Amino acid sequence: MPTEVHPYPFSGRQLPCLVDGEFVRQGRTFENINPVNGQVVATVTEADAALVDRAVQAARAALRGPWARLSTPERCALLRRVAERIEQRFAEFVSAEIADTGKTLQQASTLDIPRGAVNFRAYADVALARGSECFEMGTPDGRGALNYSVHKPVGVVAVIAPWNLPFLLMTWKVAPALACGNAVVAKPSEETPSSATLLAEVMQEVGMPPGVFNLVHGFGPRSTGEALVSHPDVNAIAFTGESATGAAIMRSAADSVKALSFELGRAPDLRALRGGARAAGAPAYDRRAVRGRGPGTAHLARAPRQGSVLLPPGA
């Protein structure tokens, strides 16, 4: 594990989008703010509807290009190269995640970034080991028939990752989508754009064909996210975030019957009562809400007031 934090890799720079194999820095920008000290560490390119459309069309074109002609072993070899390159740039990924989320060095370097690299290897292994099914059946003429499954890509997959585990959850969605031969348009949270931008650089460095992985930065409603999930040429959406946002995405996706993969909800609370000694739930609160310091879905969202008795949810 690293013993010190590497310098933030985008200090004073503008984080670009990646569209059709080219980094794009044009149009409006917004600030990337370190949550620990409130300092602006970089600016970020905000993708408008036109740039989102370019990214989706690039992904669709990639499905008809060299990417579509790669065999499963060839695709999986590329994913393993992505994992290797993440590990080679490990210190940069760790510092990017810390700057965006305020996580500890220990958590970012033992969970978030290692798991992100492992996701590419794991889903490459799954894709290589995946089998198909075959069933025999009788027919009226007595000759019989053979029914078998054929795996085909869904198409263009929109990936929207949250701010609490930016890199881990981004790769958790991107890796299986690519392993199955899809093309991706990814949007990280506007609060945590850095590690996704590093991933875009890695995709370029390992020779991922243009349009296979596209990255667009921006906000949700009336911005990048809304343009992405409502795009008619997006075939599937993978989203982690709030339930209300998931409901809005589902309504938007209904018109074109997009495939959906959701992880929804929010962090749980502890209830508090005035007075008395600390209850049995207090040690768990310390572990989940205080010691990690950075955000996470397993962390508790609200802290009870001082002098309260802590009660676990449902008590």
N, C-alpha and C positions, 0 to 999 in steps of 0.2 A: 504494500500500500504506500502511496506517496506520502511524504512527511511534510510537504509544503505545497501551496497552491501555485500552479503555473500562471504566468500573466494571462489576462483575458485576451483571447485571440483576435477580437474585433475592436479593440480599444480605439475610440475616436473615428471609427470607420462607419460606412453605411452597409448594412446587411442587404444583400441582393435577393431577388427571387431567381429561381432556375426554371427556364422555359425552353423546351426543345433543345436541350444541351447548351444553352447560353445563359450566362448570368445577366440579369436585367436590373439596372438601377435607373429608374425613370419614374416621373410622376410624384405623387405625394409621399411623404415620409412621416414616421412617428418615432417617438423616443423609446429606447430600451433602458429601463430604470432598474438599478440594483436595489432590491427590496430591503437590504440590510442598512444601507446608508442613504438611500434616496438619490444617489448620484446618477446622472445620465452617462451610460457607458458606451452607447452607440446610437445610431439612428437606423431605422428599418424601412425598407421600401414597401409601401402599401400597394398591393395589387388591386387594380380596379376591375370592373366587369370585362373590359376588353382584354386585359392581360390574362384573366382567368379563362376566358374563351380561347385565347391562344394556347394556354397550357392544356386545356381539355382536347383541343384539336391536335396538338402535338402528341398527346397520349394515344388518341385514336389512330393517328398515322403510324405510331410505333407498333400498333397491333397488326399492321399490314407490312411492316418492314423486317429488318434483320432479326429483331427480337422474336417475332413470330416463327422464324425458321430455326431458332435454336432448339436443340433437344433438351429434355429435362436435366440430364447430367451437365450440359453446358450452362444452362441457367443457374443451376445449383453451384457450379464452380465459381461463377461470378459472385454469388451471394457469400461464398466462403472468402473470396478476396475482399469483399466489403468488411466482413468481420475482422480479417487480418489487418486491414488498413485502419479500422477504428482502434484496434489495440496498438498499432504503431503511433497513432496520434492521441493516445489515451489521456495524457496530461492536458491537452487542449480541450478535449471533451469534458473532462472533470472541471476545469476552471470555467468553461462556458456554462455548465449546469449550476455551479455554485453562484456565479454572478447573476444568473437569471432567477434562481429560486431561493437563495440564502441557505441552502443545505450545508451540512457539515462536510468536511473533507472525507471523513470516514464513510458517511452514507453514499456520497456521490461516487467514491472510488471503489466501494465494495458491493454496491447494489446497482445503482442506476446505469452506469456506463458498462460494467462487465455484463450485466443482463442484456443490455442493448446489443452488444456484440454477439452474445450467445444466441439471441433470437434468430439472427441470420443463419447461424450454423444449424440450429435445431430445426428450423423450418425447411432448410435444404435437405436435411436428413429425412424429415417426414415426407417431403415430395418424392425423394428417391425411393423410399420404401413403400409408398402408397401403391396398393394393388387395385385391380378392378374386379367386378363381380360378373358371374356368368350363370345363367339358369337355363335348364332344358325344360321344354313344355311340349305337351301333345297337341296335335292339330287334327282337324276333321279328316284330312286325307291320309292320316297315319304316318306321314313323313317326319313329323316333329319339327320343332323350331328351336333356335338358340338365341336367347336374349342376353346381351352383354352391355356393360356400361362403358362409356367413353368420356374421359375428363377433358373439358374444354374451358378456357378462361372465360370469366364473366364479362370482361371488357375493361372499361375505364373505372377505376376505383378511387373515390374521394376519401382521403384519410384526414380526420380532424382529431388532433391530440390535445389534451388538457395541459394545465400549468403545473400540476402537482408532481407528475412523473413524466416530464416532457419527452425525454429520450427513450426511456423504457417503453412507454405506451405508444410512441410513434413507431418504433421498430417492431413492436408486437403486432402492429397492423400492416406495416409496409412489407415486412419479410415474407409472411405467408402469401400476400397478394402477388408479389413478384415471383415467388417460388412456383406459383400456379400459372404463371405466364401472363398475368394481367399487367396493365400499365397504371401508374399511380399519379394522382395530383394530391400532394400533401399540404395541409395547412396547420402549422403549430399554433398554440395560443399566442395572442399578441403580446402576452407578458413574458413568454419564454421562447424567443425565436432562435437562440444562438446555436444550440446543439443540432437542431434541424438544418441550419445553414451549413454547419460542419459536415453533416451527413450528405448534403448536396455536393459539397466539394469532394467527399470520398467517392460518391457515385461517379463523378467525372474522372477521378484519378484511376479508378479500376477499369474504366472503359465501358461503362454502362451505355448502351445505345441511346442516342438522343430521343427524348420524349418518353422514355420508359419511366423515369422518375422526374417529376416536376414539383417545384416548391413555390408556393405562393404565401406571402405574409399578409396579415391584415386582421380586421375585426370581424364580428359576426353579423348581426342584423344590419341591413342596408350597406353592407361592405363585402369584403372578400368571401366570407363564409356563406352568406346568403347567395351570392352569385354562383358559388361552387355547387352547393347542394341543389339548387334549382335548375342547374344547367341540363338541357334535354339530352345531351350526349354522355352524361355520367350514368353508368350502369349500376353502380353500387356505392354505398356510403358506409364507412366504418367510423364511428364516433364514440368518444368517451367524454362525458360532461354532465351537466345538470339535466334533470328530468324535463323541465320546462323547455329547454333548448331541444332536447330529443323529440318532444312532441311537435315542436315547430318544424323540425327537419322531416318528421314523418308526414306531416301535412303537405309539405313541399314536394316530397318524393312520391306522393300518392298519384299525382297526375300521370307520371311516366312509369309507375310501378317499379321503382328502383329496389334492388335488394338492399337490406339494411342489417347492420351489425351494431348493436348499442351496448354500452356499459354506462348505466345512468345512476344518479343518486347524488348524495353529498355526505360529508363526514358526519358521524354521530355526535351527540351531545351527552354530557352528564347533567342530571338535574341537581339542584342545590337547595338545601333548607338552611335557615338561619340557626346559628348557635351550635353548641355541642362539639364533640371531638370528631376527628377525621374518620370517615367510614371506611369500610373495607375496599371500596372502589378507588380510594385516593392513590394508592401506589400505581395502579394501572393508569390513572390519569397522568401521573408524573411521567411514566414511561412513554405514553402515546402522545401527549400534548406538549410536554416540556423538553424532554431530553433530545428528541429528534430535531427540534427547532425549525427545520424546513417543512414545507407542505407535503401532505400525503393523504390518500383516501382512508388510511387506517388511523389517522390522527383525529383527535376530538376537535370539533369546530369551535365550541364556545367554552370559555373558562368561567366557573362559578365565582361569585364574589368572595372576598376574603372573609374568613370566619364562618363559612358555610359548611354544612355536612354534605359530603358527596354521595350521591346515590347512582348506581348503574342504571342504564336505560331499562325501562320496564318495571323498576322497583316502585 
